[in-house]
Amino acid sequence: MSRVLRSIDSALFPSRLAGLKVLLAAFLLFNALVRVALVLLNGDPGLLLPWRILPAMLIGALFDLGAATFFLAPFALLLACWPARFPRALTGLFALLLLPLCALMVFVGAAELVFWNEFASRFNFIAVDYLIYTNEVIGNIRESFDLPLILSLVALVSLALSWAIVRRAATILAAAPGAAAVRLRAVAIWLLAPFVAFVALDARFKEFSADAQLNELAGDGYYDFWHAFRTNEIDYDRYYRTLPLRRAMFELAREIGPALPFVETTQLPIDREIAGHGPEKRLNVVLITVEALSADFLSAFGNRDGLTPRLDRIAEQGLLFTRLYATGTRTVRGLEALTLSIPPTPGHSIVKRPDNEALFTLGEVFRGKGYEPLFLYGGYGYFDNMNAFFSGNGYTVIDRTALESDEITYQNIWGVADEDLFRLTIRELDKRYAAGTPFFAHIMTVSNHRPFTYPEGRIDIPSRTSREGAVKYTDFAIGQFLDNARTRPWFRRTLFAIVADHTHKGRGRTELPPENYHIPFIVYAPGYVAPGRVATLASQIDVGPTILGMLNFSYRSRFFGHDILHEGARHQRALFANFQTVGYYQDGIVVELKPNERYRVVDAATGRRRADDALSAQLMNEAISYYQVASFAYKSGQLKR
């Protein structure tokens, strides 16, 4: 074994190329320290148990080694080709080139800590998306953290790291270059190494455990970012488990309608007639989508901190759905589910995909009934393609550009304070009422978002203190909005629906822990909707059909969701995803579908894998049918109106 190691050492690090060993060791050690920092930031001491952390560190080192080859190849070329008569100049040039590499290492390490703190994950598609919206992201960082201090620390650590590497490698760099043939052979290996790493490394290597956090620790920031960039668009039929399309159609038809004998069909099962359960109630509808409002912020779900007194009161006076689950972890996923009533297919939300105009939407159903669909947003609607998506699907889009500067009480990088958005909403709804136009207004709030800033004096938690403060401020703003709405003539004939876009939580011990997708859904319409609670397991894709059902609307549907109060009780299920892994939740069991046709069927309570029995097989087929048919319907254009 020692002879093999010596042979590798002499092949890769002959003469002054041995300086690469110092650089490689520093790169591997620094990234190992980043992993330890992520564990400490995670707050779970159980991750530090040797039999848990050591496999993650070893697998992570493999990814780090692959990433290092891309950085070391240019240095290998420099050391192999530099003439022997200028050793001091070589050391100086080595140090000059090393400094930006060290700065990159330290900056990426700091960025990973920030990203992990927000999303409990290594770099993923969110990090790739954020490259597009640099103004918002940089602004968010500036408002959330002491950026000059962070950059100063990055600079100091980079200088210290660079100095330590140069000091250690200086003697080696001053040595004789050695035989040309040996150097050329070594540099050829180093130049080939990045290509080998590119082909050999696979994201599946880090999935060694049932604990999703351990698997994330085994990753590498550089590799994970590149992998997310390459897989931003994922073809379901190519990469995931499928059924014959006709069989998938049949399985979904059984989900949506009554149990049927198997009949091969190519008709899209979501294309169906929905009959109202009584005379139509032509109420105005205001759908408030609250940024990152987890269910456990509300007292109805056990919170005892008094963060949502107004929402708690509305939940008591309205109809509270206690087992609703978001489809994803980002706003665009929530908007997709609420607007299109479609499962979260792999890759980007449809809100951000090409050819996403003229789709069958919740707004389209209202438009067909003579309503004007509106989308109101407190930020700039170009963010996450919201303006293009909603305007391309028949909504009137109103964002912060509709406010004059003297109408803005407070703003941060994400948008105006929620109270300003709601004042704008009141103004716009007053206009529609005066014109005699019934309205469907979909509102998207922004204040419950890092840096968690809002106007002072509204609540008893100072601005910029915590997420809890932002939650309480948003609750205040919603309460103020409803108080103002009560003074309007349109209030008594308006249905208000309040739901979250997603929770504030990242990953848990499993890929798709249901508790991390649990959100509140409240319907409030005094005189029309009786107070109560609904404990039916349901998905965010069911919100739109449920609102339409409460209005007794008859319409031709192409929604994957159903009316929770009617069809929902017959078959209770939820669907959620974290970009590449899509899931199906029913009867305390989660089916996880992953790229390369991988899957897991796990017990939601324990996270343990279930046996491949008849129940697992049936739930697997149901899960596949939702995602396969949804992907097919979108790609084939059958979701167009």
Buried (B, 14 or more C-beta within 10 A) or exposed (E): EEEEEEEEEEEBBBBBBBBBBBBBEBBBEBBBEBBBBBBEBBEBEEBEEEEBBEBBBEBBBBBBBBBBBBBBBEBBEBBBEBEEEEBEEBBEBBBEEBBEBBBEBBBBBBBBBBBBBBBBBBBBBBBBBBEEBEEBBEBBBBBBBEEEEBEEEBBEBBBEBBBEBBEBBBEBBEBEBBEEEBBEBBBEBBBEBBEEBEEEBEBEBBBBBBBBBBBBBBBBBBBBBBBBEEBEEBEBEEBBBBBEBBBBBBBBBBBBEEEEEEEEBEEBBBBBEBEBEEEEBEBBBBBBBBBBBBBBBBBBBEBEEEBBBBBBBBBBBBBBBBBBBBBBBBBBBBBBBBBBBBBBBBBBBBBBBEEBBBBBBBBBBBBEBEBBBBBBBBBBBEBBBBBBBBBBBBBBBBBBEEBEEEEBBBBBBBBBBBBBBBBBBBEBBEEBBEEEEBBBBBBBBBBBBBBBBBBEEBBEBEBBEEBBBBBBBBBBBBBBBBEBBEEEEBBBBBBBBBBBBBBBBBBBBBBBBBBBBBBBBBBBBBEBBEEEEBEBBBBBBBBBBBBBBBBBBEBEBBBBBBBBBBBBBEBBBBBBBBBBBBBBBBEEBBBBBBBEEBBBBBEBEEBEEBEEEEBBEEBBBBBBBBBBBBBBBBBEEBBEB
